[in-house]
Amino acid sequence: MPNHQDEKLRIYEVEERLRMRPFFIKHRATDKHFYMDFHSHPGYEIYFFQQGSGNFLIEDRIFPLVGGDILLISEYESHKSAPSMGVDCSRSVVNFLPEMLLPQAAIQFLRLFRPGSDLTHRHLRVSRETQAKLNALLTRMEEEVRQRPDMFEISCSICLNELLLEIYRLIHNQTSQGASPISRSSVNPRVEQVIRYLSERYHEPIKLKQLADMIYVSPYYLCHLFKETTGITISDYLIYTRIRQSKRELALTEYSIAEIASRVGFNTLAHFGQTFKMMEGMTPRDYRKKVRNQ
């Protein structure tokens, strides 16, 4: 399993920043492949992929990425980016809470993030002209946050609402014109089949050969294909899914920690505790106390 510490800090950074103020913007440019684990967090996210290629995962769906793509992620949805290896990439991310939205527009804007059977309505591919307009708003937000002039939070709120208005109009125009969803022909359906299987059967013992036989490939090829598509290994995805479900049960049920460990697929309580602490930075017991005291 890769070292999750750096990514965990980035995930916690979103949560901590949103506690301090109801929005957060961050830009990243890289000339090499960077690792991002599956993660989820409070608030909503607008992901602007400005340059490069790769894939983006939301829950068990895979979306192909090219420069100019936008993805909308709802609160607490599991997601990760998987930029192509060796390709220059650039992206900006805006995280926000609903209180940043104009009251008269909040309902319409939050509907953009609504659940759906395939989530294709939340994947947009914009023109260079529209991308330039959106990038100007993002740059203005970044400058406001960096310089912090008087009423900079108001300025950021205005920019965010302008961003969402542009996105709302794009989706409305595409829908009214009967535009087809972005093609997903480059996404390997066998990888999505494996992801769905793992998401549904995470609590069961799962063998690599079992998964490979299911999609009629060799175990070696499956490992290569899965990592190339998602940016993580099958075992890491399975562990993440089990830990994610354990967090839900720790927060929402009265099952004992030993019962939860068994329910989500861990063979021993010790292994569950060790894995949970490595990924979350605290024990399952401490996590339960934390979420119930919030």
N, C-alpha and C positions, 0 to 999 in steps of 0.2 A: 504494500500500500504506500502511495506517495506521502510525503510530509504535508500534512494538512495545516500546519501552523500559520504560514503566511496567508493562505486563503481564508482560514478561520478569522484572522485578524481583519481582513477586508470585509467579510460578512458582518462581523460584529461592528465594524466601522459604520456601516449603513444603519444598523439598529441604533447605535449610540448617537450618530449625527441626527437621526430623525427624532430622538428624544430631546435633543437640544433645540432644534428648529424643524419645522415641518417640510423641509425640502433639502435635497443633497444633489450636487452635480459633480461628475468626475469625468475627465477625459484621459484616454490611454492610447498611446501610439507605440507600436513595437515592430521591430524588424526580425523577430524570431517568434517561434511558437511559445505561448505562455500557458501555464496550467491553471485552469479554473475548475473547481469542484462543483457538483450540484449544490445548490443552496436555496434557501427561501428566507423571506424577511417580511416585516410589517410594511404597509404602504404599497404604493403602486410604482411601477417602473416603466420608463420609456427608454428603449435601447436603440440608439442610432449607430448603425454600422456604416462608417463613412468610406472606408477603403479596405480592400482585401477580398477574401473568399473563405468559405468554411460552412459550418452548420451551427444551428442554435437549437437547443432542446428545451421544451416546456412540458413538464410532466413526461408523458410517454410519446410525445410528438416531436418529429425532427423537421426543421425548416432550413432549406439551403440559403446561404447568405452570399450576397454580392454587395459591392459598394452602393450606397443609396437605400439600403433596406432599413425598415423600422419595425420593431417588434414591441408589442404592448404586453406587459406581464402584470397579472393581478396580484393582490396581496396573498402572501404565503404560498404562492405557486412555486414548485421546484423548477429551477431552470439553470442552464449553463451555456456558455459559448464554447465552440470548438473551432477556432480559426485554423485554416489550412497550414500545414507545416511549411516553414521557409518562405511564407508570403508576408509582405509588409501589410500590417493591419492598423486601422485606426477606428476608434469608437468613442462615443460619449454616452453616458448614462445619467438619466435624471430620475431620482427617487423622490416621491412626495406623498404627503398625507392629504386627505380630502379637504382639510381646512384651508389649504392654499387656493382652492377654487372659488370662483365667483358664485355666490349662492344661486343666482338665476341660471347658471350654466352647469352646475355641479352634476345634476342628475344625467344630463345628456353626455357630459364628458366621461363620467364613470361607466356609462353603458358601453363605451368603447372597449372596456376591459371585461365585458361580460363573458361568462363561460359559454362553451359551444361544443358541438360534437367533434370538430376537428381543429378549431382555433384558427382557421385560415383567415378569418376576418380580422385577425390581429397582426397579420403579416403584410406590410406595405412595401412597395418598391416605387420610389419617387423619381421624378425627373431631375436633371442637373439644376434647373431653375428653382424647383421647389427645395431641393437639397441646400442650395446656396441661401435661400430665405430662412430655412430652419437653422442652418449653421450660424447665421448672423444672430439669431435669437439665443442660441446656445452660448456663443462667444460673449454676448452681452451679459448673460447670467453669470458666466465664469468670472468676468471682470468685476461685476457687482460684488460677488462673494469674496473675491481676492482683495479688492480695495475697500470694501465696506463703507461707502459714503452714507450720509444720512438717508434713512428710509430705504436702504438697499433691499430689505426683505419685501417691501411693497413693489419695488421694481422687478424683483425676481418673480413675484406672484403675477405681475402683469405679463412678463415674458412667458411664464408657464401657461397661462391661460391663452396667450396668442399661439403657442405651440399646439396646444390641444385643439384650438379652433381650426388651425390649418389641417390637422390630422382628421378632425371631425368632417370637415368639408371634403377632404380627399376620399374618405370612406363613403360619405353620402353620395358624391358624384359617381364613384365606381359602382355603387349599388344601384343608383337610378339608371345608369347606362348599361347595367347587366354585365359588367366586366367580369371576366373569369378570374378565379383565384390564381395566385402565383404558382407556376408549375412546380411540382415536387418530384418530377421525373428523375432528378439526380439523386434522390434519397432512396437508399436500398430498403425495400419493404421487409426484407428478412431481418434487418437490424431492428426495425420497429416491432416486428413480431416478437423478437427476443425480449425487447424492453417491456412490451406489454405483458409477456409471460412472467418476467421477473417481478413486475409491479403487482401482479395478481397472486403470484405463488411464492412471494418472498419468505413466507413463514414455513415453507416446506424445505426438506433437504433437496438441493439442486446440484446436479453434476454437469460438468462441462460437456461430456459426451452426450448426455441427454438433450442439451440445447442444440448441439451440432446435428444430432440425428433428426431433430424436429424440423430443421430447415435444410437438411440434406447436404451438408458440407462437412469437412473435416474439422476437428477441434482446433487445429492450428489456424486454419483459414478463418474460422469464426472469431477467434481472439484478435487476429489481425484486422478483420473487417470491422469489428465492434470498436476497437481502439481508434482506428482511422476515422470512423464516422463520428464518434462521440467525444473523443479525446480522453476517455478513461477506460479502465479495464472492466470486464464483466464482474469480477469479484468486488471491485470498488463500488460499482453501481449497486450490487446486491447489498453490500454492507451499508451504503448510504440509505437505501430504501428501508432496511431494517431499523436503523437508528432513527430515521425520520418518523416511522410508525411508533417506535418506542416513546419518542417525545410526545406524540399525541396522547398515547395511553397514560404516560406519567402525568400529563396535565389534566386529562379529562376523566380518568377512571380511578377506581379504588383498588385495582389489582396490585398485589405486592410486586416489588421489583423482580423477584425471582419468577413470578408468574409472567410478567411482561417479557422478561428475557426469553422464556420458553415460547411465548405466544408469537414473538416476532422472528423466531428461527435460530436463536443462539443455543448451542448445546450445553453451555455451562454459564452459571452466573458470573464467574470470574472473567471469562472471555467477554461477556457483555459489558461488565463494568469497566474493564480495561479499554475496550474499543470506544465505549461511550465517552470516557474521560479524554481519550486521545483526540476525538473529533469535536467535542463540545467544551473542553477545558474545565469540566467539573464532573462530579460523580452523578449517577442517576438520582440519588437521594437529594443531593444539593439542587439539581435541576428542578425536581418536583417542588422543593421548598421555594425556589426562586419564582417559578411561574405562578404558584398559588398565592404568593405574597404581593404580586403585582396588582 
